[in-house]
Each structure stands twice: as C-alpha cells, then as structure tokens.
C-alpha cells in the first residue's frame, strides 16, 4: 500500500481565490480588514512565519501591519499596547507571535485581546466557545486539520483517533474539537504509557509532538489516516514532520506531506478568521464572504 497524499497546497490555492473575492466584496462596502501582528525581539524562525502571513494577506487584499516590541517589555505594557489596537476601529484582527519570553504572562496577554479581534483563537472566551461547541474563532492549526478532513471527505463516524501532543494551541483544542464529533479521542503526550499500542489501535493519528520522524511505519495500523502537523529542520537542512514519511506512507491509507500538508492551510485559516472578524464587527454574515468551501460553521455541517 502507498498512501494517498492529503495535499494542503491545492486546497489553499482554491480558498485563496474565494477569499480574495470576499475581501473585494468587503472593500466595496467600505470595509478594509487589517491584521496587526505583534512580535517580541528578534526570532529568525518567527520572522519567516510573519513574512508568510504578510505575503498571503497582501495576496488576498488584506492590510497587514507588523509591530515589534522590545524583549524588556512587561506584561502590563504589552497589554496596554494590545488595548490600543482593541479600541482602534481600523484594526480587524490581532495576532501575538509565540512563543513569548518566559517573563511574560501568556494567558493574561491572550485574554486581553478583544474576543472579536482574536483571529488566532487564543482568548479564554473563544476557548470557552470551542469547549461548548459553538461557532466563533478557533486555533488555526486545528481548524486547518478540520478543513483537510472535510475536503477529502474523510468520515469520522466512530473512528478511534490518537492525538499525539497536548499543546494549548494545537493538541488540546484539536482533541476538544474532535470530541464534538462521533469519534473516540485519546490525547497522548510524552509521558503517556503504551503510546505505541494506542497508535497501532487508532484509525487516525494526528501528531504535533515536535519530535522529528518520531512515528515509524511499525507504529501505525494498516490503512490508518495520518495527519502530521509537525515541522522540523534537521542538521542537513531537510524539513521533516513528526512521522518518518518513507515508512509510514507504506502503511497508511492517507497521509499529509511535510511540507505541503497542514501548513499552507494554517495560514489560510488565519485569513478566513480575519474575514470572519470583519463580518462580525460590521454585523454581516461570514457565509456571504467566505464561499462554500470554508470551515465556518464546522460544528453545524
């Protein structure tokens, strides 16, 4: 068996056309959505990701402002800066580049973002909506996985899913989202006992462990679906996921490549949520601006 590739780039290209049309419709009504991306200090990897977001935003016709704050900033000063953008009607969405320095209170900073401008889905109120299963913003990487599942018409009924990794922006919200569907989710982490047995019993494995090529083909049940969120750079410069693609792709029925799987759609979900934010702030229906292929309304599909 050779696994079918779940190609996020193809889906992202199609969504890009739809969302560009949606932004043009907003512009005709005098609405010009703007993203403010806030980062701290100098982080080369973070700067690459910011450039990717900026490039995609401009391609869609969205405005994008980069703000770089000093590493010496306090939590109080950071929140004060966010409050300025909360009250600025020209700002549609606010992003905070992570990870933050350890001296800053990440939870307080996330919760200081206006919930209607929280396009990254990290505000406590939006996390509450996620737990309740009601429509609002959600973390963009789990939303990208939902989009892949929807686009490839993968039935989730009664599946056993192993979620590897429990971060607050990927693994934990992914498990919460899946719990609202007809699946059984096992949330695993570095201290989970018998993790290989859990994976071999799973119909789907979603991995965001940050461990290069951790999952081998021998750990995967024949015919399972594997969604690899990990992205790691090896010493030889190669970019790999958390799965050993060569062996896992010989066992799985479907698999996401790295790069080119979840990553391109994560950026697109950020753009989708920016359009949603503009609609919410102007009392418009997002469905009229996102097209038929958006993930908006995922809980009611």
PyMOL commands that set and color helices and strands:
alter all, ss='L'
color gray80, all
select helices_A, chain A and resi 8-28+44-60+75-86+106-112+124-132+140-151+171-179+195-200+217-219+245-248+262-281+287-290+298-300
alter helices_A, ss='H'
color red, helices_A
select strands_A, chain A and resi 4-6+34-40+63-69+93-96+160-164+184-188+204-207+225-228+232-233+239-240+254-256
alter strands_A, ss='S'
color yellow, strands_A
deselect
rebuild
show_as cartoon
